[in-house]
């Protein structure tokens, strides 16, 4: 069971599912009574997508992980490649099954987001275009949540513009954690093309810029309350400690994503 949990990349999975559930609840609550059924189904669709993405990632990279001597469940023999594929398929099945009752729009957006993640795992993760699936999948996430909760997409229309730079920064921070390994195994992802120092500076700078920029716009628009201010500042602190290195930045970005998503939903309601 521990190996299966490791296979789905628990830290980003928990972060993405948590921010999705928070956004779904806040959007629905601001529009009227919250349907707990839709909330559960919407959260389940995102969870299924994360399981699919994480397990497929480890299956795709199993040979590279073995060469790099990474401590991964498949490499260590705790999970077979076939079991990893079965788990990925189960995640996809959960996403589809939970999406159908939510309607065609939520189903289509969710499928597009997962298809982008699959393209990353199978083809794009080792190319200079590695950032594109992050932009697509995370850019679609707010629209996916709104559709799942039957909230007008116009409610989150601006969100993809904010998510894009943050998603690109997250991609760079994530790949920088394995910079040397990727270099040895011949990967040409965006971080490799940019170089370690430049990629880290861009990742840190964009993440901080998103938080500061959105916070400033909220202040100017008079939308900052006590709760949103605390959440915003806590997110900035989480990013700020990431100046120590890529691993710290990656962890801080996961925390900031949850905090800032909640603050944004509250501040724009």
C-alpha positions in Angstrom: 0.0 0.0 0.0 2.9 2.4 0.8 4.4 1.7 -2.6 1.1 2.4 -4.3 0.8 5.7 -2.5 4.3 6.6 -3.6 3.4 5.7 -7.2 0.8 8.4 -7.4 3.2 11.1 -6.2 1.4 11.9 -3.0 2.7 15.5 -2.3 1.5 17.1 -5.6 -1.6 14.9 -5.6 -2.7 16.1 -2.2 -1.9 19.7 -3.1 -3.9 19.6 -6.4 -6.9 17.7 -4.9 -6.9 20.0 -1.9 -6.9 23.2 -3.9 -9.5 21.8 -6.3 -11.8 20.9 -3.4 -11.3 24.3 -1.8 -12.0 26.1 -5.0 -15.0 24.0 -5.8 -16.6 24.6 -2.4 -16.0 28.4 -2.4 -17.3 28.8 -5.9 -20.4 26.8 -5.2 -21.0 28.5 -1.8 -20.8 32.0 -3.4 -23.4 31.0 -5.9 -25.9 29.4 -3.6 -26.4 26.2 -1.6 -23.5 23.8 -2.0 -24.3 20.4 -3.6 -22.2 18.0 -1.6 -22.8 15.4 -4.3 -21.3 17.6 -7.0 -18.5 18.6 -4.7 -17.6 15.0 -4.1 -17.8 14.0 -7.7 -15.7 17.0 -8.9 -13.0 16.3 -6.3 -13.1 12.6 -7.4 -12.5 13.5 -11.0 -9.4 15.5 -10.1 -8.2 12.7 -7.8 -8.6 10.2 -10.6 -6.7 12.4 -13.0 -3.8 12.7 -10.5 -3.7 9.0 -10.0 -3.6 8.4 -13.7 -0.8 11.0 -14.2 1.4 9.9 -11.3 1.3 6.2 -12.0 1.8 6.7 -15.8 4.7 8.9 -15.1 6.5 6.3 -13.1 5.7 3.6 -15.7 7.0 5.7 -18.5 10.2 6.7 -16.7 10.9 3.2 -15.2 14.0 2.6 -17.4 15.5 6.0 -16.9 14.8 5.8 -13.1 16.6 2.4 -13.1 19.6 3.9 -14.9 19.7 6.9 -12.5 19.2 4.6 -9.5 16.2 6.6 -8.3 14.3 5.2 -5.4 11.0 4.6 -7.1 8.5 1.8 -6.4 8.9 0.1 -9.8 12.7 0.3 -9.7 12.8 -1.1 -6.2 10.5 -4.0 -7.2 7.7 -3.1 -4.9 5.3 -2.6 -7.8 5.4 -4.2 -11.2 5.1 -2.2 -14.4 1.9 -4.0 -15.2 0.5 -3.0 -11.8 1.5 0.6 -12.4 -0.4 0.6 -15.7 -3.4 -1.0 -14.0 -3.4 1.8 -11.4 -3.1 4.4 -14.1 -6.1 2.9 -15.8 -8.1 2.8 -12.6 -7.4 6.5 -12.1 -8.6 7.2 -15.6 -11.7 5.1 -15.0 -12.4 7.0 -11.7 -12.1 10.3 -13.5 -14.5 9.3 -16.3 -17.1 7.6 -14.0 -17.2 10.7 -11.7 -17.3 13.1 -14.6 -20.3 11.6 -16.5 -22.9 12.8 -13.9 -21.4 16.3 -13.9 -22.3 16.9 -17.6 -20.6 17.0 -20.9 -18.7 20.3 -20.3 -17.0 19.0 -17.2 -16.3 15.7 -18.9 -14.7 17.3 -21.9 -12.5 19.8 -20.0 -11.3 17.0 -17.7 -10.4 14.7 -20.5 -8.5 17.6 -22.2 -6.6 18.3 -19.0 -5.7 14.6 -18.6 -4.8 14.2 -22.2 -2.3 17.0 -21.9 -0.8 15.3 -18.8 -0.6 12.0 -20.7 1.2 13.8 -23.6 3.7 15.1 -21.1 4.4 11.7 -19.7 4.7 9.8 -23.0 6.3 12.4 -25.3 7.0 15.9 -24.1 8.7 15.6 -20.7 12.1 15.2 -22.3 11.8 17.9 -24.9 12.0 21.8 -24.8 8.2 21.8 -25.0 8.0 20.1 -21.6 6.3 23.2 -20.1 3.3 23.2 -22.5 1.3 20.4 -20.7 1.7 22.3 -17.4 0.2 25.4 -19.1 -2.7 23.5 -20.6 -3.6 21.1 -17.7 -3.3 23.7 -14.9 -4.8 26.4 -17.1 -7.9 24.2 -17.6 -8.2 23.2 -13.9 -10.2 26.3 -12.7 -12.6 25.9 -15.7 -12.9 22.2 -15.0 -13.8 22.9 -11.4 -16.3 25.6 -12.3 -18.0 23.3 -14.9 -18.1 20.4 -12.3 -19.8 22.6 -9.8 -22.2 24.0 -12.4 -20.8 27.6 -12.0 -20.6 29.9 -15.0 -17.1 29.7 -16.5 -17.0 33.5 -16.6 -16.6 33.3 -12.9 -13.0 31.9 -13.4 -12.3 33.3 -16.8 -9.2 35.3 -15.6 -7.8 32.4 -13.6 -5.9 30.7 -16.5 -4.0 33.9 -17.0 -2.7 33.7 -13.4 -2.2 30.0 -13.4 0.0 30.0 -16.5 3.1 31.7 -15.1 2.7 29.8 -11.9 2.4 26.5 -13.7 5.5 27.3 -15.7 7.4 28.1 -12.6 6.2 24.9 -11.0 7.4 22.9 -13.9 10.9 24.4 -13.8 11.1 23.9 -10.0 10.0 20.3 -10.4 12.5 19.4 -13.1 15.3 21.2 -11.4 15.1 18.8 -8.5 16.4 16.1 -10.9 18.6 18.3 -13.0 21.8 16.2 -12.8 19.9 12.9 -13.4 18.1 14.4 -16.4 21.4 15.7 -17.8 23.0 12.2 -17.5 20.1 10.5 -19.2 19.9 12.8 -22.1 16.7 14.7 -21.3 16.3 18.0 -23.1 13.5 19.5 -21.0 13.1 23.2 -20.7 15.2 23.4 -17.5 18.1 21.7 -19.3 17.8 24.1 -22.2 17.8 27.2 -20.0 20.5 25.9 -17.6 20.3 25.4 -13.9 20.8 29.0 -12.6 18.7 30.7 -15.2 15.8 28.1 -14.8 15.9 28.5 -11.0 15.9 32.3 -11.2 13.0 32.3 -13.7 11.0 29.8 -11.5 11.5 31.7 -8.3 10.9 35.1 -10.0 7.7 34.1 -11.7 6.2 32.4 -8.6 6.9 35.5 -6.5 5.6 37.8 -9.2 2.3 36.0 -9.4 1.7 36.3 -5.7 2.8 40.0 -5.5 1.0 41.0 -8.7 -2.3 39.4 -7.7 -2.0 40.8 -4.1 -1.3 44.3 -5.5 -4.3 44.1 -7.8 -6.5 43.0 -4.9 -5.3 45.9 -2.7 -6.0 48.4 -5.4 -9.4 46.9 -6.0 -10.3 46.9 -2.3 -10.8 43.1 -2.2 -8.4 42.3 0.5 -9.9 41.1 3.8 -8.2 39.7 6.9 -8.4 36.1 5.7 -7.2 36.7 2.1 -4.4 38.8 3.5 -3.2 36.1 5.8 -3.5 33.5 3.1 -1.6 35.7 0.6 1.2 36.5 2.9 1.6 32.9 4.0 1.8 31.9 0.4 4.5 34.5 -0.2 6.5 33.2 2.8 6.2 29.6 1.4 7.7 30.8 -1.9 10.3 33.0 -0.2 11.8 30.1 1.7 12.3 28.4 -1.7 15.3 30.7 -2.3 17.3 27.9 -0.6 17.0 25.6 -3.6 14.7 23.8 -6.0 13.4 21.2 -3.5 12.4 23.9 -1.1 10.9 26.0 -3.8 8.9 23.0 -5.2 7.5 22.3 -1.7 6.7 25.9 -1.1 4.9 26.2 -4.4 2.6 23.3 -3.5 1.7 25.1 -0.3 1.3 28.5 -1.9 -0.9 27.0 -4.7 -3.5 25.8 -2.1 -3.3 29.1 -0.1 -3.5 31.4 -3.1 -6.3 29.5 -4.8 -8.4 29.8 -1.6 -7.5 33.5 -1.3 -8.3 34.2 -4.9 -11.7 32.4 -4.7 -12.6 34.3 -1.6 -11.4 37.7 -2.9 -13.2 37.5 -6.2 -16.5 36.2 -4.9 
